[in-house]
Structure formats: structure tokens, C-alpha cells
Amino acid sequence: MTQQPSYDARTELLAVDLLHDVRAVWEDGAAAMWSQSVAPLLAALKPGTYDGMDAVDLGRMMRRAGVRVADINLSRTVRKGIRLADVIAAQQRYERTAKESPRVAAFFRAWDAKQVTEPAAHQPLVYFVERHGFVKIGTTRNFASRVSSIDRGCSAIPGMTIDPVNVLAVMPGGVDVERSLHLLFADLRYGGEWFLLDHPLIGFIDAVAAAEWRPL
């Protein structure tokens, strides 16, 4: 018997499109909705896209889109759900990134379309770490070890004071994604893999961080 693939395994849904569809089915006047209420409304809106999505699937996809899934109390019953303010805020992050740089927005959409699962253990990831207003964009298979080495001064800009870095965001991807990002933000490159923390890089990092990918 062939096992039915999970919703995430058979659906490549852009986060920005999901947010738009959630807004389209949102109940008038509601500040929050349960995930189990939103999922069937999405399936009714776009059966070919959302058939089979349950509350757990929706929660996972909303977190990828940068929306916090929380305990929602409606009529004295608490269930997992989302707040309209968080959906709007996530949409605004994507829109701000698109306005700052169409090239950055296009890259993010193309990359987002390929991400249907969270990174597995030892899968390469791209990291963004900050020190004194500079951001290092690199890739690694051992995130904790790499951050530790950077904290000790590995790959530092000449003359940079060596302090522990701030981890801003991570995203699945190896050398190909790293190189694409280096080219994308070449105008902000200061030296090596370090870039000035300025727009549109700030907007891009905000969007990645909001998706809450976590290294395992």
C-alpha cells in the first residue's frame, strides 16, 4: 500500500501567497481565528491547493511565513490559532522587502518555493551573524561549531574588535545559495564574507528570521 504523502511534501506554496489567501477567508471583525477553522476555509477557496491541509499543517506553514501560532481563547475555549495583526505584519515585511529591492524579493520568492521542509540535521544552512554593524553571510553543516569559531575571531575583518556575534537568522542552503546572496548584496560588501547591515539586506534578513527556521 502506497503511503499518502504529507501535505507539505506535495505542496510548494509561497509564503506570500498563503498570507494573501488567509486574508481572503478571514472572518469579518475577527481579531483571531483557530487554525482548525481557517484550514477548511482555505480548502473551499482553492481546493487544488489546500485539500488535505489540517490545523497542524496550517500552523507549520504559517510559522514558515513568519506568523506566530498561539493559544487562542474564543468563547472560553482555547485552541491553536493565529491573530490577524500577525498576518498583516508578515505581509508588510514581504511588501517592504519587495519595495526595497525587486531583485531581493525575486530571489526570496524563488528560494522560498523550494523550501517545503525545515532543515534536517547536518543539512547545509546559510547563516547571518552580526558584529558591530557588519553581517557575515556564510554556510555550514555544523552551525554551533561555526558560530563558536567566529566568536573566537575566525574570518574577522582586519581591525575588528573580537566580540561574540549576534545570530540574526538562518535558512536552508549550501554554497550555491551563499554565493547567490553574496552577489545579490555585492553593493554592501565590506570585505570577505562581511557586509554592511543596511537596506535591502536588513529587510531580507527580517523576512528570513520571521520564518523561524532553526538549525538542528
C-alpha positions, 0 to 999 in steps of 0.5 A: 500500500502506497503511503499518502504523502504529507501535505507539505511534501506535495505542496510548494506554496509561497509564503506570500501567497498563503498570507494573501489567501488567509486574508481572503477567508478571514472572518469579518471583525475577527481579531483571531481565528483557530487554525482548525477553522481557517484550514477548511476555509482555505480548502473551499477557496482553492481546493487544488491547493489546500485539500488535505491541509489540517490545523497542524499543517496550517500552523507549520506553514504559517510559522514558515511565513513568519506568523506566530501560532498561539493559544487562542481563547474564543468563547472560553475555549482555547485552541491553536490559532493565529491573530490577524495583526500577525498576518498583516505584519508578515505581509508588510515585511514581504511588501517592504522587502519587495519595495526595497529591492525587486531583485531581493524579493525575486530571489526570496520568492524563488528560494522560498518555493523550494523550501517545503521542509525545515532543515534536517540535521547536518543539512547545509544552512546559510547563516547571518551573524552580526558584529558591530554593524557588519553581517557575515553571510556564510554556510555550514553543516555544523552551525554551533561549531561555526558560530563558536569559531567566529566568536573566537575571531575566525574570518574577522575583518582586519581591525575588528574588535573580537566580540561574540556575534549576534545570530540574526537568522538562518535558512536552508542552503549550501554554497550555491545559495551563499554565493547567490546572496553574496552577489545579490548584496555585492553593493554592501560588501565590506570585505570577505564574507562581511557586509554592511547591515543596511537596506535591502539586506536588513529587510531580507534578513527580517523576512528570513528570521520571521520564518523561524527556521532553526538549525538542528 
